[in-house]
Amino acid sequence: PEIFIGMVRQGYAAVYRNRRFEFGTAEALPDGSLAQGVRIQDQEGADWEAIYTLAHGADGAWRITGCRLRKAPGASA
C-alpha cells in the first residue's frame, strides 16, 4: 500500500490533493467497460482532465483499470 500511495502522490498529485473536482458523463465502451471523465483543479489552481477506465470485477463490482491524467486543454504546461 505504501508503494501504491507513493506512486499516486508522485504521479497523480492533482488526483491525490485537489481544490475541486467535477465528474463528467460516463461513456460505455465497446468491450463492456466504461470511461469516466473527471475535471480536476489542483492545489495551485491548474486545471486537469482525468479519464478513468472501469470494468466489472469477478464479484460484479466496478473496478478502476486505469487512469490517464493530462493538463486541461488551454491550460499552460
Secondary structure, DSSP 8 states (H G I E B T S, - for coil): -HHHHHHHHHH-HHHHSEEEEEEEEEEE-TTS-EEEEEEEEETTS-EEEEEEEEEE-TTS-EEEEEEEEEE-TT---
